[in-house]
Amino acid sequence: MDTIAAIKLVPKGEKWTDQELRALKLENNSQSIYESGGSLRGKINATRKPDGSTRISIWFRYRYKFQNQQKDLSLGTWPKVSLKEIRSLANQARVLLDNNIDPAIHKKLTKLDHKIEQTNKLAELKKQHEEQLTAEKRMSVQRLFELWEKFDLTSRKDKGKEVRRMFEKDVLPYIGSMAVEDVRKGHVVAILDKILERGINRMPKLILSLIRQMFRFAQDRDFIDNDPTSSIRKAKIGGKDVVRDRYLSETEIRALITQIPNAGLIKSSELALLILLSTCCRVGEICKANWKDLDLESGQWKIPAENSKNGKPHTIYLSQFAIKQFQLLKELSASETWIYPNAKDTNHVCTKSITKQTSDRQLPPDRTPMSGRSKYSDRLVLSGGKWTPHDLRRTGATTMGNLGVRPDVIELCLNHTENNKMKKTYQHQSLTAEQAQAWKLLGERIELLSNDIINVVTLNPAKVA
């Protein structure tokens, strides 16, 4: 094979440089170059680039004789492999020959060893994965809950805070330390029975539903094969669901307005009850309310989508009665952001705060108030039985109906989602004026009931058109 005269490597042992190799021309294609007495050889591949310049690459090999057989050892292609590395590989081949070892056989054995090493690593990784799966199958219910919270509950509106509260109270203390696969139907039923023993009938159904969601999460990820709650019938837990229809009669409304100032509530909570009654808003909506969403001059309270139950923005057209309550709140408030701030004014007050306060003031005579709770334990008791702040929303809606407001207008005032698919698709009227009139009538009626007027005529729902 011909050497390249152009780079003048005449003396034996003279080494090529990168500069000399880059200087090769297109006409040098397929020629060979030699170094170190001819053992280190390179085959030139010269091609033309689109811009007219020449691209040079050289495949290097080490030629040697072993046991009277001439062989070639591939050392790589320059410039992908540097000249320094190529010469280092050639020197390693010389050392192997000096020790009567065939460099080509040594290279194959090295590759085989590397392949065996990789195979062993893969086997070890597979073993670790299987052990991890086994460990996950033996994971505790506490750990399962944390995974469910991380990948599912955090996408919910409250980031799973309420579910965590319920589980920490009624579920995890009993089965949190158990392995998930060891949980049986009886364990879950025992949890539900403990809640029923406290006289709570609706909560067990909700807890069952949440536990079932958690175990189905585990099934989807192959942590368990079977859901222990699958054969538990919700209808059998706590009896049939009773649709709550409690609302306050007008006699009770007058009694409540009279009793509120003597119930030991802070002034802002007193005003909250009157706002709930006169606006038909939800407890969470007033607790999360922001001053920027309230315009007392125009009499509008815009509830943003993130604060409403159905995720839709809602505008309440405030009556004069409701405006007066907000004005009193404004005078009391030290927060520029929240209408009902928490103690540090870093966020809104807990959405359960008002409900707890009213519940603490409706205890039966034979029940002792819990330590640290209000001593005014019976100040909000009404003749019709126990009531909740949410019942004030129902009371306001009922009063609107008694005043002759159309049902469809009341539904809009309540920001209810339309269940009728046909209406949902084709009817999008807002009936703004009708809603404003409905709230105005409600506010005027509450104002009238709050005054000490003996001859106020109680409305009879049956006589309202």
Steps between C-alpha positions, in 0.01 A plus 500: 500500500620852416597752762404863475788698369316824563559484877861383466509237777826349379696440825393189685321567822397852403150574637213665318336808639137606488603794282660267242194275493264795452719611206422186301326554165212340317750317275637319807175301535555125554876543554678364807743661742747332731674572828751329729654271244171417333315338796263793549305560181221723385259476206390842370138580419474839327164640385381836373269708719206698355704821541783357286744431783639153577389281789777269620464192722761228551442146622801385704611145566799332656666233283688226683605136473396241758592133477611552140163653406472859380209683665345846522358660816249781445585810707219737397439782254666842517391772581220331700780325690800723573851420381611484864242231578579308182873492587415396856300203368790408269744507795264278702501254209883494502504427874256212450717356221807527725307282747406252225135611500308549176361860510199406283404209726555722804267764351226241439536364852486854642177564308360173623594586861331838459190332360494255792544791742207685341289186510579457867410864567169458319430187703577689820273788397224253418545337840485840673185589304334173599597561864358851476173366359487249783566777752230715341256213523581494869478876534302640787162668464667818626748487210221422253304802624807723450540377140127544433519851644805587288369374166123547538379710792730795428315560173178564691375847582620500863817299420359208700509679837148393601560136403824497700316643800235227483754220451722620783197502729307187401710270277877512546498457881340156448654358182783743414774264619351191329635367172265594220456141386406392853199731524171313488136597471457462877766760573320759286158416645642539852616853412154588368331354808712717729376809318140380518540452875555875527151555359623614160312334212618678186875510568554119481375496141744774406788327680416172324500675164843655570653174628370329187661768281833446678492121454406534134801729463706214648343250257575721199868497599508126568572546871212264582296249302162554664314794653386403854211749479352363177235289675395768751167650401477868571123477540551269799724749681302735721170438327356695209625850423259762622478810286538792741212746461532703819413864461398765750142615522441872522432461872840335535665771288369764740612292797847449351549869432400569861728228642814570295618804704484298824672185368854602588608513136758750379337780305636385163342155549166659589514697175600187306175325600295798380698513174443127442127550556465806276725392210441120491875455457689195620701505823825440312427792268468753781802357685720528189363840393744773399436873531601555136205287388251716689362830366266652756430807285352296218375238743676207331699212644686305232589153622792365288485152351766366737280585800174352372396137544425437132809684375296773330523873582190645663376855558275582796301824474494618858188627670523804727479265797804300376693816414448625856654179642805531274542865595506403867756231416714757320507716810616203708754360255873560534581305184529663160472166324272254676148576619546219751878471557675243714682608816818594312319652198693263273189331361126474552348354815433125521184419303370292791540776756147644478338155494689395815400818682130452427514128586663574840203722585230240426582230756215314673451579872648166612822540304802670656699734271846374401799656672603824335167540318237768552316511832196636315409147400125552440481860378427411134252218562184546291158343528529309173806305609868519424601713203824570315628810318426320173135481604495883489571475126201266466296736719579797277403305188175385664418856601556614142253236384248612759535854368403386151844469338502249214688171565734547203603843633561352846720230346708771331527689829632180659748447213375145457618296203219423256440123492268503200727440199260672258480815711874493563566488125249755372408734787768740616295798616633669814176670613714759677216741577284219633782379726564850633129537577496162678787602731333839556174332609691261727694783664186704558324203657789428737517869588130491581535186712797646685297802610291464813170528317228296665260488209735361237295249301679165460502389139317177419679313225175341385350840419791630293442481126 
